[in-house]
């Protein structure tokens, strides 16, 4: 350290601007290396971020492949407003089911965020109720997706290898992307139920309640991915 200081002093005599700049960098390095809280992150939280990053790549590839298939097909691409419409009380309403599904997932993000807040405040009872509410909303989403699939398969005749609406790639893209996302939501519901039960039983101490935040990270990611799917697949 003394040699570094002498080097900076010698440089200050000949090159004052360079010495000042080097001094700033050395000060920054010293501050960061001495602060043990700069990269204070639990192993579980770090691994969840790594998993979400890898999952982001997968969904990005899926959506990129969907856009390529849609723009390169020579057959007309089906109109989402027609394919995903429901007839309610004699009225043909486009995308009504998809809009409800999107609203449910956005609402579940709110309940999950509140669950994390109450968990850190020490109010485990409310946190458990909010996690269960999030799980119910997620299960409702999966149920609506199952209804959507059954309607397309049974009533409309859509298949992964073709459909009566136009381009054959439509069915493959739809079932691959929404199915993979639905699998994530289903896994998230199971995870929520398991963590809520363990929080209720008092398995986690105060610091261990970070598992609720980690679960929330996964759930928010799943909801965010659906927003992109909604924009790319249903609105485009």
N, C-alpha and C positions, 0 to 999 in steps of 0.2 A: 504493500500500500504506500510506503514511504517513497519507493522508487517511482510509483505512478504520480505521486504528488510532485516529486522533483521534476519529472518529465513535463507535467503540465506547467510548472513554474518556468522551466526553461523555454517551453513553447510560447508562454505568455510574453516573453521578452521579444521574441522574433516574429511570432505570428499571433497577435492578440485575439483576432477573430476566431481562428481555428482552435486556440486554446479554450476560449469561452464555450465554443460549441462542444468540444470534447468534455469539458467539465460538466455541461448539462447532461450529456449522455451517461457519464459515469455516475452522476447523482441519481439519474433515473434508474440505472441498473442497481445501485445500492439500495434504493428505496424498495424496489420490487423484490429483490432477493432477500431482503430482511423481513418482508411482510409475509407471514405464513398464511394469511387469510385471502391472498390474492386469488389463488386457485383452490379455494376451499369448497370441494364438491364431493359428495358421497360416491362410493363406487357404484351403487345401484342407480343413482341419478345419471352418472356419466354413461353407464351402459345403456340406459334408456335413450339418451340423446344419440348414441352411436346407432342403436336400432332404428330410431326414427329417421336418422339421416339415410341409412341404407334403404329403408322403406320408401323414403321420398324418391330415391332413384328408381325404384321399381314402378311406382305409380307414374312417375314422369315418363318412363319408357312406354307404359301402357297407353297413356294419353297421346304421346307422340306417335305411336303406332296407329292409334285410332285416327288421328288427323291425317296421317299419310294414307291410310286406307280410304278415308272419305274423299280426299282430294284426288286420288289416283284412279278411283273406280270409274268405269265407263257407263255404268247403270245409274239411274237416278237414285239419290239417297232419300230414304223415307223422311217425312216431316214428323218431328217429335211431337208436335202439337196434335197431330192426328193419331199417331200410334199410341200415345200415352194419355188419351182422353177418356173420360168416364161420362156415362149418361146418368144423370141424377134428376129424378122427378121430371123426366122428359126433356131435360136440357143437356146438350152436349158441351161439357166443360173441359177444355184442354189443360193438361198438366196439373189438374187439381190434386191428384194423389201425390205427385212429386212435390208440389208446394207444401202440402201438409207434412210429408216426410222431412223436408228441409227445415221447416219450422220446428219440428220435434227435436231434431239434432241440435239446432242452434239453442233451443231452450235447455237441452241437456248440458250444453257447455256452461250455461249460467249456473245450473244447480251443482255441477261439479266444481266450479270455481268457488262457490259458497261453501261447499263441503270442505275444501282445502283450508279456507279461511277459518271456519269453526274448529277444525281439527287442531290448527296451530294455536287457537285461543284456548284450547283445553276443553271445549264443549263437545265431547265425543258423541253424546246422544243425538244432538242436532246434525253432526257430521254424518253419522250413520244413516239417519233419515234421508238426508240429501243424497247420499250415495245410492241408497235404495231407490229414490226417486229417479236418479240418473239411469240406474239399471232398468227401471220400468220403461222409461222413455226410449232407451236403446232397444229393449225387447219389442216395443211397439213399432219401432222403425223396421226391425227385421221382419216382424209379422206383416207389415204393409209391403215390404219388398217381396215376401213370399207370395202375397196376393197378386202383386204386379207380375211376377214371373208366371204364376199359374194362369193368369188371364192371357198373357202373350202366348204361352205354349199351347194351352187347351183351346181358347176361343179364337185367337188370331193365327195360330199355326206358325209362329216364329220358331226357328231352329238355329243352332250355331252354324249350320252349313247352308242356310237359306231362309227366305221369308217371302210372304206374298206382297210385301210393300215395295220391293225394289232390290237394291244391292244386297248380295248375299253376305257381304262382310258385316252388315249391320248386326245380324244376330250374334256372330262370333264376338264382335267388339262389345256388344251390350252384356252378354252373359259373362264374359271374362272380367270386364272392369267392375261391373256392379256386384258380381259374385265374389270377387276378391275383396272388395270393400265390405260387403256383407259379412264375410268371414272375420274380418277385423272387428266389426261391431259386435258380432256374437262372442268373440274372444274377450272383448272389452266388458261385456255384460257379465260373463263368468268371473272375470278378474274383479269387477266391482263387488259382486256378491261375496266372493271369498274375503276380500280386504275388509268389507263392511262387517262381516261376521267376526273377524279377528279383532277389529277395532272395538266392537261391542263387547267382546270377551276380555278386553284389556290386555291383549297380548303385547301390544306395542307401548313402550314407555314414551315420554314426551319427545325425545329425539327420534324415536322410531316412527313417529307419526309422519315422517317425511315420505313414507311409503304411499300415503294418500296423495301427496303432491306428485309423486312419480306416476301413480295411476292417472292423475289428472292430466299430466303431460301426454300420455298415450291417448286419452279420450279426446282432448282438444285437437290432437293431430288427426284422429279419425274424422272429426267433424270438419276440420279444415279441408281435408281431402275431398269430402263430399261436396263442399262448395265448388271446388274445381270441376268435379264430375258433373255437377248440376249445370255449371256454366258451359262446359265443353260439349256434353252429350245431349242435354235436354234443351238448352236455349240456343245453341248454334244451329 
